[in-house]
Amino acid sequence: MIRELRIRGFKLFRQHHFEFRRMTLLAGMNGAGKTSVIHALLLAREAWRRSDEIVELNGPFGLELGAFEDALNHETDNDFMVALIGDAGAQEEWFFSAGETELYATVAHHADSGTRAFVNEPRSFQYLCAERLGPRIIQTSAALPPTVLEVGNRGEYCAQVLETLVSFVVEDGRLSSVGPETPPLLKTQTEQWLSRVTRPLQIDTESFAGTGVMAIKFRTAETWVKPTNIGFGVTYALPVIVAGLIAGPAGLLIVENPEAHLHPAGQSQMGLYLATIAAAGVQVIVETHSDHILNGVRRAIGEQRLLSAGDAIVHYFDIESSGPRALTFTESGGISSWPRGFFDQYQLDIVALTRVRRPR
């Protein structure tokens, strides 16, 4: 598991370190660096995966970082560094410098003996970006064997995963429920969790031989409907659910804005779901703007005792402070400190409305 991320000279960060736990939430102001943390992890992963000492700045994981100088902190001249520290304190570092063209970086790699920042197992690293696939009647297929098939950065392979991994057994710690009518199979458990997050539904997929095209549809009550008739919330939540259920036992799942297009009650359930996946052994990193996602995690800690308080942390990004602040949880699901601007807009709005209603 990754215990710490260190960044130097990359985008907003002249130098900063982030403690990671089993579940890590990135929250705060727009444009304050949350996505940059994720981009640093994606670049490190791509550098780790390749053996030619180069990394494209545009393309892998859907990245669009532009030219090399766009990725440099304004106080940095030559290169930037990303370092990951694992369970035993061993460190792995990547130094990125300009290539012959500005569209890629050359990479120098340094690691303590025997260190492996990432796990080289199927579905051990999954990333879902904020711009996931909306309602589509058909989806494409990945040219991959079932053992390594993933949902894709935008969730574009969800139908193929559900169709192909029909006999995939979900681990006990990730089950929504189990019984004669709810076996621990991927499709059934996906339906169970998705029903908790959105509305009661069933899923059906169909492949068209020789085309690489997949169809997906949903059943609500007695009617089967196309994705275009069920809305964005279901199709945006679906890949998050599937990715968590199939993630490798020591894997890493990164999700941007899991709350997108969900009702507040569904957002809370999504937070609880992600905490469940973290408690089952998958390291989960979430970028969110939702207090409901946060409260779902808090309930998983304080009410349901699914996740230990020591296994979760929040990094709060505030453009008015010197850098992101680390906030921890209490065993009752509370927050160690509640800085101004941290999910307090509801209280601020209520105070403003109360003042308006006071008799003059």
N, C-alpha and C positions, 0 to 999 in steps of 0.2 A: 504494500500500500504506500502511496505517496504521502509523506508526512509534512513536507514543506516545499514550496515553490519560491525560488529566488529569481528576480528579474533585475537586470541592469541595462539601462540605455534603450529600452524598448517602448516606443509610443509615449504614453503619459508618464512612464516610470523611469526616473533617473536611477533610482535604486530602491527596491522594496522587497520584502519577503512576506509570504502568506502561509500561515499554518493550515494544513488540511487535516480533516478527520474523516471518519467513515461517511459522514454527510456534511457537505460544505455548501452554504448558501452565499451568493454574491448579490447584494441588494444596495440600493441607493440611487443617487441622482443620475440622470441621463448624461452621457458623455464624460463620466467620471473615471472610467477605466475598467468596468466589469468585463466587457467583451474583450478587452486587451489581455486580461488574465487568461481567458479561454484561448485566444489566439496564440499566446505564448505556449500553452500546452499543446495545441495542434501543431505548431512548428517543431516543438521538441519531439513529438510523436513521429512526424514525417521524417525528421533527421534521424531518429532512431531506426525507422523502418528501412531507409535507403542505405546503400553502401558506397555511393559515389561522391559523398561529401558535398552535395549540393541540395538545395531545397527551393522549389518554386514558391514564389510569394503569391501567386494567383493560380487557383485551380484545385489543389488538394483540399479536401473537406469543404469545397466551395469558397475557399478564401479569396478575397479580393483586396490585398494590401497595397496594390499599386507598385510604385518603384521602391527600391531599397531605402532611399532617403526618407520616404514616407513612413517607414517603420521605425526610424531612429528617433529617439528622444531629442528634443531641440537643443539640449545641453551636451549631446553626444556627437562625436566627430566620426568615428571609424566603424565600430561594431557594437553589437548588443549581445547580451548573454542571458541564457535561460538555464537554470540549474534545478534539479529535483533531488530531494533527499528522501530516502526510503526508511523502512522500519528500523533497520539496524544502524541508522545514522550515516550510511554510505551515501556518497554524493556523485551525481552524474551531471556534467556540464556540457553545454553546447555554445560555441562562440560563432556568431553569424556576422560575416563581413560581405562587402559588395562583390558581386561576380563580374564577369566581363560585360554583361549587360545588366541593367537595373532591375530586371524582372525576376532574378533569382539571387540567392545568397549562397556563398560558399561556407562550409561548416567545419569547424575544428572541434573534435570531441575529446573530452577527458572524463575518466571515471575511476573511482576506487576499484580495486581488484574485486572482480566477481559481481559488481553492481549491475542490476538490470532495472531500470526505471519503470519499464512496462512489461507486462506479461505477454509472452508469445504463445497465446492460446486462442482458439476460435472465439469470436465475439467478446474478446477481452478489452476492447477499446471501441466504444460506440459514442458518436456525437450526433445530436439532433439540433439543427440550427433553428433560429426563431422563425424563419420563412419556410415553414413546412408545406407539404403538398396539400392544397385545399381539396374540396369535393371534386372528384374525377370519377367518371363511369369506368374507365379502364386505367390500368397501370402497366408500366413496363416491367421487364424481368432482368435480373442480373445474371451474367454468364459465370456463375459460381456454383460449386457443388454444395449440397445441403449442409455439410459440416461447417462451412464458413459463411453461410448466407446470413446477411444482416438486413435491417430495415432501410438502410440508406440515410444519408445526412438530412434529407428532407422527408423521410418516411415513404419514399417512392416505391419501395419493394415490400410493403406490408402485406399485400395480397399474396405475393409469391411466397413469403415466409409462412403465412398461415396455411396456404395450400400445400407447400412442400413438407413442412415439419408437422405433419398431421399426427404423428405418433410421439412427438416431443413431450416428455414428462417434466412438468414444472416442479422445482424443489419445494419441499414442505413449507419452508419459511416464507415463501412468496405467494402461497395460495390465498385466494379470497375466501373460499369455502370449499369443502370437499364432502362428497356423499354419493349415493347411488346415481343421482342425476347430474352431479357436478364432479366428474372425474378430474384428476390432476393433469389433464392434457392442455396443450397450449391454447387451442381454439376456445375450449370451454372456459378456461381461466381468464383469457382475454375478454370474453363476453361478460364474465362475472365482474371483473374490475371496471370495464368500460361502462357497464350498467350502473355501477355505483358512482362513477364520475359524471356521467351524462344522463342517461335515461335507460330503462330496461330495454334491451335489444338482443338480437342474435345476428351472427355474421355468416355470410356464405361467399365463397370464392369459386371462380371458374377459370381454367386455363384453356387457351385456344391453341391446339397443337400446330407446331410449325410457324408460329407467329411471334412468340416472345411477348404476347399480350395477355394480361390478366384482367379479369373483371371482379368487382367486389360489390356486394349489396348488403343491406341491413333490414332486419325485420323488427318492426315495432308493433306491438299488439298482434293483429292477425295479418298484417300487410307487409310485403317485401317492397322496399323502396330503393332507388338508386342513391348513391352518395350525394348527388346534386339536389336531392329532395330531403336531405336530413341535416344539412348545415355544416358549418366549419368546425364547431366544437367537437363533434365526433371524430372527424377526419384528422384534426390537429392532435387530439388526445390519443388516438389509436396507436401511432408509432411509439409514443412514450411508454404506453402499457406493454406493447410487444417487446420493445428493446429491453425493458427491465426484466421481463419474464425469461428471456433467452440469454441474458448477459452471463458471461463466464463467472464462475464462483469467486474468482479473485480479480474480476475485471473492473473497468472504470466506465461509468456512464455519465456523460455530460449533456445537460439539457438546457437550452435557452428558452425562457418564457413558457414553462409548462402550463401556465394559466390561460394562455391565449384562447379567446372565444368561449371560455367556460363560464357558466353561472357561478356566483360566489360559493354556493354549496359544493359544486363540482370542483372548484379550485381547492377547497379545504380537503376534499377526498383525495385529490391529486397529491397534495402535500403529504397526507397520511400514507398514500401508496408509495411514494418515493422514499419515505422514511422506512417503510416495510422492506423495500428492496435493499436499502443501506444496512438495515439490521440483519438481513440474510447474508451479508458478506460482500456485496458489491459496493465499491466506493462510488458515491454519487455526488456530482458537482452541479449545482443549479443556479442559473442566473434568473432572478425574478424581480418583478415590481409589485407583487401581490402580497398583501398582509394575510390573505386567506391561505395561500400556500404556506406562509410562515406559521400560521395558527394550526394548520393541519399537522405540521411537524411538531409543534408544541404539544398537541394532543397525543401524538404518537409517543412522546416522551413522558408527559405528566399524567395523562389519563389512561392510556392503554399499555404503557410500560413496554413498548415494542423496541425502543431505542434508548440506550443510556444517554444521559445528559452529556457525559464526557465524550461521546462519539459524534457530537454535532457542534458546528460553529458557524457563525455568520460574520462575513466581512462587509461592513457598512461603508459605502463610498459617498463622501460628501465633498463637493468641490470647494467648500469654504474652509476645510481643515487641511492639515499638512499631509494627509494621506489616509488611506482606508483604515478603519478601526475594527479590531476583532472583538466580537461580542459572543459570550458563551451562554449556555442554558443552565437552569437549575433543575433539580430532579422533579420538581412539580410542574415543569414546562415553562417557567418564567425566563426572562432575559436578564443577564447579569447587570446590565445597565441599559438605559433607554435614551440615547442621545437625541437632541432636538433634530427633527427632520426624518427620524427613523419611523416610518409607518405611523405617523401621528396626525395625518391630514384629516381623518374622521373627527378626532377630538377638536382640532382647530376649526373645522367647519361648524361643528355643533356649538362651540363657544361663540362664533360669529353670529349664528342664527339666534342664539339665546339673547345676545345683546340687542338684536333687532326687535325681538318680541317684548323686551322689557318696556313697561310704561314710561313715558317721558315725563 
